[in-house]
Amino acid sequence: MLKDRQIAIELIDEAVIAGARRFKACVVLEIDVRTLQRWKRALTGRQGLEDQRKAAGQMRTPVNKLNRQERDTIVKVCNQPEYKSLPPSQIVPRLADNGDYIASESSFYRVLRAANQVHRRGRGNAPRTVPKPEGFMATRPNEVWSWDITFLASSLRGAFYRLYLILDIFSRKIVACLGGS
């Protein structure tokens, strides 16, 4: 990281000496001009280019990270008979109604995803992809027709008229129509 910053400063300085604008050179390297200024100021100071933040570069684990036992509890609860067909968005509120709080809904999803159990939960059918219907192209009139049924409101409340319409796709003219109630 430190080496990369030094190389970036040198490249931008070379580009500026060659006649490029500092802003454009920074855009090429995807850094801000203010970042470049901060890096240069750090070079002249006693800090150097190292990151001054505490524990920078170290991977910190969150304090509230779920431990192994809590994750196992989530999986066990989700596999109980009364919850096995419910998504976490329904499990968490039901547990809360009973006075139990294990983790948030997003934590439930995260743990179930890690356990490869985020599948369709419930009695409904899984969503399916329906293939698009075959398209037709008309090259002359009366070659391909299309139809539609439209419901038209009447003056009586709750009563509608049906308009059956057949169109010629090429000319977009009405071939036949029939009205009914």
MITOR-17657 format. One line per 4 residues: their letters; for each residue x, z, y of N, C-alpha, C. Coordinates in nm, 3 decimals. Layout:
# residues N
a	X:Z:Y:X:Z:Y:X:Z:Y | ...
//
This chain:
# residues 181
mlkd	0.083:0.000:-0.119:0.000:0.000:0.000:0.088:0.000:0.125 | 0.188:0.087:0.125:0.280:0.095:0.239:0.355:-0.036:0.256 | 0.400:-0.092:0.145:0.474:-0.219:0.147:0.383:-0.331:0.199 | 0.257:-0.329:0.157:0.161:-0.432:0.202:0.140:-0.425:0.353
rqia	0.133:-0.304:0.407:0.114:-0.289:0.552:0.236:-0.343:0.628 | 0.355:-0.314:0.577:0.476:-0.364:0.644:0.481:-0.516:0.640 | 0.445:-0.574:0.527:0.443:-0.721:0.514:0.341:-0.780:0.610 | 0.224:-0.718:0.620:0.120:-0.769:0.710:0.167:-0.766:0.855
ieli	0.233:-0.658:0.896:0.285:-0.649:1.033:0.386:-0.758:1.059 | 0.477:-0.780:0.964:0.580:-0.884:0.980:0.518:-1.023:0.988 | 0.420:-1.051:0.902:0.356:-1.182:0.903:0.284:-1.209:1.035 | 0.215:-1.109:1.086:0.142:-1.127:1.211:0.241:-1.145:1.327
deav	0.350:-1.069:1.327:0.451:-1.085:1.432:0.512:-1.224:1.428 | 0.540:-1.276:1.309:0.595:-1.412:1.295:0.496:-1.515:1.349 | 0.369:-1.497:1.318:0.268:-1.591:1.365:0.255:-1.589:1.516 | 0.262:-1.470:1.577:0.252:-1.457:1.722:0.373:-1.523:1.789
iaga	0.492:-1.502:1.733:0.613:-1.565:1.788:0.603:-1.717:1.778 | 0.540:-1.767:1.671:0.526:-1.912:1.653:0.417:-1.970:1.742 | 0.341:-1.885:1.813:0.243:-1.936:1.908:0.098:-1.907:1.874 | 0.074:-1.839:1.765:-0.064:-1.808:1.727:-0.114:-1.688:1.806
rrfk	-0.243:-1.677:1.819:-0.301:-1.561:1.885:-0.308:-1.446:1.785 | -0.283:-1.325:1.833:-0.280:-1.206:1.746:-0.415:-1.187:1.676 | -0.523:-1.208:1.749:-0.657:-1.192:1.693:-0.677:-1.285:1.574 | -0.640:-1.413:1.589:-0.658:-1.512:1.483:-0.571:-1.479:1.362
acvv	-0.450:-1.431:1.386:-0.361:-1.393:1.276:-0.419:-1.275:1.199 | -0.480:-1.181:1.271:-0.543:-1.067:1.204:-0.664:-1.110:1.123 | -0.739:-1.207:1.173:-0.855:-1.256:1.101:-0.812:-1.319:0.969 | -0.701:-1.391:0.970:-0.653:-1.454:0.847:-0.620:-1.349:0.742
leid	-0.561:-1.238:0.784:-0.525:-1.131:0.690:-0.639:-1.032:0.667 | -0.753:-1.057:0.732:-0.873:-0.976:0.717:-0.851:-0.830:0.757 | -0.781:-0.810:0.869:-0.769:-0.677:0.926:-0.808:-0.684:1.072 | -0.840:-0.571:1.131:-0.880:-0.565:1.270:-0.756:-0.551:1.358
vrtl	-0.764:-0.599:1.481:-0.652:-0.586:1.575:-0.623:-0.438:1.600 | -0.727:-0.356:1.606:-0.708:-0.212:1.629:-0.631:-0.149:1.511 | -0.657:-0.196:1.392:-0.584:-0.146:1.275:-0.437:-0.181:1.287 | -0.409:-0.304:1.328:-0.270:-0.347:1.347:-0.202:-0.260:1.452
qrwk	-0.271:-0.234:1.562:-0.214:-0.149:1.667:-0.186:-0.009:1.616 | -0.276:0.046:1.535:-0.257:0.180:1.479:-0.137:0.183:1.384 | -0.123:0.078:1.303:-0.010:0.071:1.211:0.123:0.064:1.288 | 0.125:-0.017:1.394:0.248:-0.031:1.473:0.282:0.100:1.544
ralt	0.181:0.169:1.595:0.202:0.298:1.660:0.256:0.401:1.560 | 0.206:0.395:1.437:0.253:0.487:1.333:0.397:0.456:1.295 | 0.434:0.329:1.300:0.573:0.290:1.267:0.671:0.349:1.368 | 0.633:0.347:1.495:0.724:0.399:1.598:0.724:0.551:1.601
grqg	0.618:0.613:1.551:0.610:0.759:1.549:0.683:0.815:1.428 | 0.674:0.944:1.411:0.746:1.007:1.301:0.664:1.010:1.172 | 0.536:0.969:1.178:0.451:0.975:1.059:0.483:0.861:0.963 | 0.512:0.743:1.015:0.530:0.626:0.929:0.395:0.564:0.897
ledq	0.395:0.473:0.804:0.272:0.400:0.770:0.190:0.468:0.661 | 0.235:0.582:0.611:0.160:0.647:0.505:0.023:0.691:0.556 | -0.070:0.696:0.464:-0.204:0.740:0.497:-0.201:0.890:0.524 | -0.252:0.933:0.639:-0.244:1.072:0.683:-0.361:1.158:0.633
rkaa	-0.457:1.097:0.566:-0.571:1.175:0.519:-0.530:1.265:0.403 | -0.596:1.379:0.392:-0.569:1.470:0.282:-0.614:1.405:0.152 | -0.532:1.415:0.053:-0.560:1.363:-0.082:-0.589:1.213:-0.080 | -0.531:1.140:0.014:-0.551:0.995:0.018:-0.479:0.933:-0.101
gqmr	-0.543:0.839:-0.162:-0.484:0.772:-0.276:-0.507:0.845:-0.407 | -0.561:0.966:-0.402:-0.590:1.040:-0.524:-0.738:1.024:-0.556 | -0.767:1.011:-0.680:-0.906:1.002:-0.722:-0.962:1.143:-0.732 | -1.060:1.172:-0.650:-1.122:1.304:-0.651:-1.252:1.298:-0.728
tpvn	-1.278:1.400:-0.806:-1.405:1.407:-0.876:-1.502:1.489:-0.792 | -1.626:1.444:-0.781:-1.724:1.517:-0.702:-1.748:1.656:-0.760 | -1.775:1.749:-0.672:-1.798:1.887:-0.714:-1.925:1.898:-0.798 | -2.026:1.817:-0.765:-2.154:1.827:-0.834:-2.168:1.726:-0.949
klnr	-2.057:1.678:-1.003:-2.061:1.582:-1.113:-2.118:1.650:-1.237 | -2.204:1.575:-1.308:-2.265:1.630:-1.429:-2.160:1.645:-1.538 | -2.163:1.758:-1.607:-2.068:1.777:-1.717:-2.127:1.720:-1.845 | -2.052:1.723:-1.951:-2.092:1.662:-2.078:-2.221:1.726:-2.131
qerd	-2.231:1.856:-2.120:-2.349:1.927:-2.170:-2.475:1.885:-2.094 | -2.465:1.871:-1.962:-2.581:1.830:-1.882:-2.623:1.687:-1.915 | -2.526:1.599:-1.937:-2.560:1.461:-1.974:-2.626:1.456:-2.111 | -2.576:1.536:-2.205:-2.639:1.542:-2.337:-2.781:1.595:-2.329
tivk	-2.803:1.693:-2.241:-2.938:1.748:-2.221:-3.033:1.641:-2.170 | -2.986:1.559:-2.076:-3.070:1.452:-2.021:-3.110:1.355:-2.131 | -3.013:1.313:-2.212:-3.042:1.218:-2.320:-3.138:1.281:-2.421 | -3.116:1.408:-2.452:-3.201:1.477:-2.549:-3.344:1.488:-2.497
vcnq	-3.360:1.523:-2.370:-3.494:1.534:-2.311:-3.564:1.399:-2.310 | -3.493:1.294:-2.274:-3.555:1.161:-2.267:-3.596:1.109:-2.404 | -3.535:1.160:-2.510:-3.568:1.116:-2.646:-3.671:1.205:-2.714 | -3.719:1.309:-2.645:-3.824:1.393:-2.701:-3.953:1.311:-2.712
peyk	-4.037:1.342:-2.812:-4.159:1.262:-2.834:-4.248:1.246:-2.711 | -4.263:1.353:-2.629:-4.354:1.341:-2.514:-4.296:1.258:-2.400 | -4.163:1.234:-2.401:-4.100:1.159:-2.293:-4.040:1.026:-2.337 | -4.039:0.997:-2.467:-3.966:0.881:-2.515:-4.021:0.747:-2.465
slpp	-4.150:0.744:-2.428:-4.206:0.618:-2.381:-4.222:0.615:-2.229 | -4.158:0.710:-2.159:-4.172:0.717:-2.014:-4.041:0.684:-1.945 | -4.047:0.620:-1.829:-3.925:0.596:-1.751:-3.885:0.723:-1.677 | -3.759:0.733:-1.633:-3.716:0.851:-1.559:-3.799:0.880:-1.434
sqiv	-3.858:0.776:-1.374:-3.939:0.797:-1.255:-4.065:0.880:-1.286 | -4.102:0.889:-1.414:-4.215:0.973:-1.454:-4.169:1.101:-1.524 | -4.051:1.095:-1.588:-4.000:1.213:-1.659:-3.963:1.323:-1.561 | -3.890:1.289:-1.455:-3.842:1.390:-1.360:-3.958:1.465:-1.295
prla	-4.063:1.397:-1.244:-4.175:1.473:-1.186:-4.247:1.561:-1.288 | -4.259:1.514:-1.412:-4.327:1.595:-1.513:-4.246:1.721:-1.545 | -4.114:1.705:-1.550:-4.029:1.823:-1.570:-4.042:1.918:-1.452 | -4.048:1.863:-1.331:-4.061:1.947:-1.212:-4.195:2.021:-1.212
dngd	-4.300:1.957:-1.260:-4.430:2.024:-1.270:-4.423:2.144:-1.365 | -4.337:2.133:-1.466:-4.319:2.244:-1.561:-4.219:2.348:-1.510 | -4.161:2.322:-1.394:-4.064:2.415:-1.337:-3.922:2.392:-1.385 | -3.897:2.278:-1.448:-3.762:2.246:-1.497:-3.700:2.138:-1.409
yias	-3.578:2.160:-1.367:-3.504:2.057:-1.293:-3.369:2.041:-1.361 | -3.347:1.925:-1.416:-3.220:1.898:-1.484:-3.128:1.820:-1.392 | -3.180:1.710:-1.338:-3.102:1.624:-1.249:-3.198:1.533:-1.174 | -3.144:1.458:-1.081:-3.227:1.366:-1.003:-3.265:1.245:-1.088
essf	-3.360:1.168:-1.037:-3.404:1.048:-1.107:-3.289:0.948:-1.121 | -3.211:0.932:-1.015:-3.099:0.837:-1.023:-2.994:0.884:-1.123 | -2.974:1.015:-1.135:-2.882:1.066:-1.237:-2.934:1.038:-1.377 | -3.065:1.052:-1.395:-3.124:1.019:-1.525:-3.095:0.873:-1.559
yrvl	-3.120:0.783:-1.464:-3.094:0.641:-1.489:-2.946:0.617:-1.519 | -2.857:0.682:-1.443:-2.713:0.662:-1.462:-2.670:0.709:-1.601 | -2.720:0.826:-1.644:-2.683:0.880:-1.774:-2.740:0.794:-1.886 | -2.866:0.753:-1.873:-2.926:0.668:-1.975:-2.857:0.532:-1.984
raan	-2.813:0.479:-1.870:-2.741:0.352:-1.871:-2.608:0.367:-1.946 | -2.540:0.480:-1.922:-2.412:0.504:-1.991:-2.433:0.523:-2.140 | -2.549:0.577:-2.179:-2.580:0.597:-2.321:-2.648:0.474:-2.382 | -2.657:0.366:-2.307:-2.719:0.240:-2.350:-2.864:0.263:-2.393
qvhr	-2.937:0.342:-2.315:-3.077:0.369:-2.345:-3.171:0.328:-2.232 | -3.122:0.249:-2.138:-3.209:0.201:-2.032:-3.269:0.069:-2.080 | -3.372:0.086:-2.160:-3.446:-0.029:-2.210:-3.590:-0.009:-2.168 | -3.672:-0.103:-2.202:-3.812:-0.089:-2.167:-3.869:0.030:-2.241
rgrg	-3.919:0.126:-2.165:-3.978:0.246:-2.223:-4.127:0.242:-2.194 | -4.207:0.238:-2.292:-4.351:0.236:-2.270:-4.420:0.143:-2.367 | -4.552:0.141:-2.359:-4.630:0.061:-2.453:-4.647:-0.083:-2.409 | -4.622:-0.110:-2.283:-4.642:-0.246:-2.234:-4.539:-0.343:-2.289
napr	-4.575:-0.467:-2.290:-4.481:-0.569:-2.337:-4.370:-0.589:-2.237 | -4.254:-0.625:-2.287:-4.141:-0.653:-2.200:-4.169:-0.780:-2.120 | -4.117:-0.789:-1.999:-4.137:-0.912:-1.923:-4.076:-1.030:-1.995 | -4.143:-1.140:-1.989:-4.092:-1.259:-2.057:-4.079:-1.373:-1.957
tvpk	-3.992:-1.461:-1.988:-3.975:-1.577:-1.901:-4.061:-1.690:-1.956 | -4.145:-1.743:-1.873:-4.233:-1.852:-1.912:-4.168:-1.982:-1.865 | -4.152:-2.077:-1.954:-4.089:-2.202:-1.911:-4.175:-2.276:-1.809 | -4.110:-2.341:-1.716:-4.184:-2.417:-1.616:-4.255:-2.534:-1.683
pegf	-4.373:-2.567:-1.632:-4.444:-2.681:-1.692:-4.370:-2.811:-1.665 | -4.395:-2.905:-1.752:-4.330:-3.036:-1.737:-4.382:-3.105:-1.611 | -4.293:-3.161:-1.535:-4.333:-3.229:-1.412:-4.375:-3.372:-1.438 | -4.460:-3.422:-1.353:-4.507:-3.560:-1.364:-4.478:-3.633:-1.234
matr	-4.448:-3.760:-1.245:-4.423:-3.841:-1.126:-4.510:-3.967:-1.133 | -4.584:-3.986:-1.027:-4.671:-4.104:-1.021:-4.601:-4.214:-0.944 | -4.601:-4.334:-0.999:-4.538:-4.448:-0.932:-4.640:-4.546:-0.875 | -4.767:-4.526:-0.910:-4.874:-4.610:-0.857:-5.005:-4.532:-0.859
pnev	-5.108:-4.575:-0.786:-5.235:-4.503:-0.782:-5.302:-4.497:-0.920 | -5.380:-4.392:-0.941:-5.458:-4.370:-1.064:-5.371:-4.360:-1.189 | -5.246:-4.322:-1.173:-5.159:-4.304:-1.289:-5.160:-4.157:-1.336 | -5.155:-4.065:-1.240:-5.156:-3.923:-1.272:-5.256:-3.854:-1.181
wswd	-5.344:-3.773:-1.244:-5.441:-3.697:-1.170:-5.413:-3.548:-1.186 | -5.459:-3.471:-1.087:-5.449:-3.326:-1.093:-5.584:-3.268:-1.055 | -5.610:-3.146:-1.099:-5.741:-3.086:-1.071:-5.723:-2.943:-1.020 | -5.832:-2.894:-0.958:-5.832:-2.759:-0.906:-5.977:-2.712:-0.896
itfl	-5.996:-2.581:-0.911:-6.127:-2.520:-0.889:-6.111:-2.423:-0.774 | -6.191:-2.440:-0.669:-6.185:-2.354:-0.551:-6.317:-2.281:-0.536 | -6.311:-2.151:-0.505:-6.430:-2.072:-0.481:-6.457:-2.070:-0.332 | -6.577:-2.114:-0.292:-6.617:-2.119:-0.152:-6.723:-2.012:-0.126
assl	-6.707:-1.940:-0.016:-6.801:-1.834:0.018:-6.936:-1.893:0.060 | -7.041:-1.820:0.027:-7.174:-1.862:0.070:-7.225:-1.763:0.174 | -7.346:-1.787:0.224:-7.403:-1.696:0.323:-7.450:-1.566:0.259 | -7.466:-1.563:0.127:-7.504:-1.441:0.056:-7.379:-1.363:0.017
rgaf	-7.389:-1.233:0.038:-7.274:-1.148:0.006:-7.250:-1.145:-0.145 | -7.125:-1.172:-0.186:-7.089:-1.169:-0.328:-7.121:-1.296:-0.403 | -7.180:-1.394:-0.339:-7.212:-1.520:-0.405:-7.114:-1.627:-0.358 | -7.067:-1.708:-0.451:-6.970:-1.812:-0.419:-7.013:-1.944:-0.480
yrly	-6.967:-2.051:-0.421:-6.983:-2.185:-0.476:-6.850:-2.225:-0.539 | -6.859:-2.300:-0.645:-6.737:-2.353:-0.708:-6.724:-2.500:-0.672 | -6.606:-2.538:-0.627:-6.578:-2.678:-0.597:-6.476:-2.727:-0.698 | -6.518:-2.819:-0.784:-6.429:-2.880:-0.882:-6.377:-3.009:-0.820
lild	-6.245:-3.024:-0.814:-6.186:-3.136:-0.742:-6.079:-3.202:-0.828 | -6.081:-3.334:-0.831:-5.978:-3.410:-0.902:-5.908:-3.499:-0.800 | -5.774:-3.488:-0.795:-5.694:-3.563:-0.698:-5.603:-3.663:-0.767 | -5.581:-3.774:-0.700:-5.480:-3.870:-0.744:-5.347:-3.825:-0.684
ifsr	-5.248:-3.801:-0.767:-5.121:-3.747:-0.718:-5.048:-3.848:-0.629 | -5.054:-3.976:-0.662:-4.979:-4.074:-0.585:-5.035:-4.089:-0.443 | -5.165:-4.112:-0.430:-5.224:-4.136:-0.298:-5.277:-4.007:-0.233 | -5.288:-3.900:-0.311:-5.342:-3.773:-0.264:-5.485:-3.786:-0.213
kiva	-5.557:-3.875:-0.275:-5.698:-3.894:-0.241:-5.785:-3.834:-0.349 | -5.907:-3.793:-0.308:-6.002:-3.732:-0.401:-6.059:-3.840:-0.491 | -6.047:-3.820:-0.621:-6.101:-3.914:-0.719:-6.243:-3.874:-0.757 | -6.263:-3.741:-0.776:-6.395:-3.693:-0.811:-6.407:-3.548:-0.764
clgg	-6.532:-3.508:-0.735:-6.556:-3.369:-0.702:-6.698:-3.333:-0.744 | -6.715:-3.203:-0.773:-6.844:-3.154:-0.819:-6.858:-3.013:-0.766 | -6.970:-2.981:-0.711:-6.995:-2.846:-0.661:-7.096:-2.776:-0.748 | -7.082:-2.648:-0.764:-7.176:-2.570:-0.843:-7.173:-2.425:-0.800
s	-7.267:-2.350:-0.849:-7.269:-2.207:-0.813:-7.246:-2.122:-0.936
//
